[in-house]
Amino acid sequence: MRTETPSISQRIEKDAAVLSGYEHLKGWLYSVAVIACFSVFVALSKGYLRVPLHIPGHSAIYVIPLLLVGRLASKNRFGGMGIGCLSGGIMAFTGIGGGFLLAIPRYLLMGVVIDLLLWKEWTRENMTVVVVAGAFANIAKFLMGMVIATLIGIPAFFIQLGMTYSLVTHLAFGVAGGLVAFGALKAVRHVQKGVTKRSQRTTG
């Protein structure tokens, strides 16, 4: 029985399909690794980084940059959601930050907001959008905390008493965190461009 030998074009197509599958798997593993690493960073920063500011929402100075940079570094449209959910889960089940199970919905919502605002590729290069994403994510965390506080029975009077002040401080620190994140991203891109130019000169 005679077997047909694949033509050169068929072999090329087969090899290309194998390489494409390999690249897809490599990209997926990279994305998962980045999300996992930044989730740990967010949880640890919340638990162990201390800034001598007794102001609501000040943790956004280091949490928001980690969420934003992690989301963009993962190259995954749902990277923010993944980092938010996983970091919240780490905090919930290890007791880091004292949030326990309430940390999961709060940080998950932060990730969702970031994913929605950075959904389009052009938004990731825009400082205004990145800063707004940081601000809205921090406000979303605060509002989710208010909803949870209401559900567990904290009197509305005490919630309303500090709501305006806390909303403003969460907004301000969210903006600050967004600016830090954008600055870090610009610095990384500048270094990458420098490395690329040096490699081109070497190979050229």
N, C-alpha and C positions, 0 to 999 in steps of 0.2 A: 504494500500500500504506500503510495507516494504522498509525502507531506509537503505542503507548499512552504517555501522559505519566505519569511516576511521581507517585504521590500525595505529599502533604506528609509523611505518616508514613514512607513509603519513603525520601524524601529525607533526613529526619532520621536514620533508621536508618543510611543509607549514610554520612552525614557523621560520625555517632557512631563508626562502624566505622573510618573513616579517622583520626579523632582518637585513637581507642584504639590503633591501630597506631602512630601517631606518638609517643604518650606511652610506649608499650612500648619503641620504638626509642630514645627519648631517655633512658629509665630504664636501658636496657642500656648505652648509651654512657657515661652517668654512672658506672655501676658499674665498667665496664672502666677508665675514666680514674682513678677513685679507687684501684682495686687496683694499677694501674700506678704511680701516684704514690707510694703508701705502700710498694710493693715497693722502689722506688729509695731512699726514706727509710730503710728498714730496712737495706738493703745499705750505704748510705753511713754510717749511724750505727755499724754494726758495724766498718766499716773506719777511720773517722776520728774518732769520739768516743772520747775517752780519759778514764777515771776512774782516779785513782791508787790503785786497790785490787787487790792481787794475790791475789784470792780467786776460786775457780771459780764461774762463773755470774753474776758481777756485771754483765755486759752486759745482763741482763734489766731493769735499771733504766731503760734507754732503748729496748731492743728490744721488750719486752712491751707497753708503752703504745702504741707505733706499730702493733703487730700488732692489739691490741684495738680501738683507735680506728679504724684502717683497716677492720677487719672490720665494725664497726657503722656507719661512715660510708658504706661501699659499699652497704648495704642488700641485700646478697646473702648467702644462706645458706651459700654456698661461698666467701665472700670471704676468710676466713682461710686456706683451702687455697690459693687463688689467690695471695695475698700471700706465703705461705710458700714455695710452689713457685717463683714468679717471683723473689723476693728471693734464694733459694738459688741459682737459676740465674745471676743477675747476679753473685753472689759467686764462684760456681764458674768462670765463664768470664772474669772480670776479675781473679781472684786477690785480691779484697778480703777481708780478714779471714783469709787464709791457709787457708780451709777447702777450696777447690777443689771437686771433684765431691761430696765428702762433705757439703758444706753443703746440697745439695738434699734428701736424705732427712731431715736433721735439722730444717730449717725447714719442710718440708712437713708433718712430723708435728706440729710446733707448731701449724700452721694447722688441721690436722684436729682436734686436741684442742679448740682454741678454737671451731671451728664446731660440734662436738658439744655442748659445754657451753652455748653461746649459741644453740642451735637454736630454742628457743621464745622468743616475743617478750617474755614477762614476765621472762625471765632477764636481759635486757639492762638492766633498771632495778634489778636487785638487786645491791647492793655485794658481798655474800658470794659470789655466783656469779661475778661478774667477777674478784674476787680469786682465787678457787679456779681459775678458768680460766687466769689468769696463772701461778699456782704449778704447776699440772699441765702446762701447756705447757712451762715451763722444765725441769721434771723429765723430761718426754718427750724433750726435746732431749738432755739428759744421758744418759738410758738408751740412746737411739739411738746416741750417741757411744760408749758402752760396748760395744754390740753390734758396731759397726763396728770398734772397737779389737780385739775378740776375733777377728773374722773375718780381720783383716789380720795376726794373729799376735802381738799384744802379750801377754806372759806374764800369766796370770791373777793371779799373786801381786801384780804391780804395779797391776793393776786393782782388786783387792780392798783393797789397802792404802789407797788414797785414796777409795774408793767411798762410805763412810759420811759422811766429812767433806764431800765434794763434793755428795752427795745433800742434806745439810742446808743447805749454802750455796745450792744451786740452788733449793731450796724457799723459803728466806728471801728471796732476791732476786726470785723469781717473785711472791711475795706483795707485796713492795714495788712491783714493776712494776704489778701489778694495782691497787694502791691509787692509784698515780700516774695510771693510765688512768682509773679511776673518778672521781678528782678533776677530771681534764681534761674528761671527759664532762659532769660536773655543771656545770662552769664554762661550757662551750659552750651547754648547755641553758638556763642562767640568762640568758646574753646573748641567745639566741634569743627567750626569753619577753619580755625587755625590749624588744627590737626590735619584736616582734609587738604588744605593748601600745601602744607609741608610734605605730605605723602605724594601729592601730585608733582611737586618739584623733584622729589627723590626718584620717582619712577620715570619722570620726564627727562 
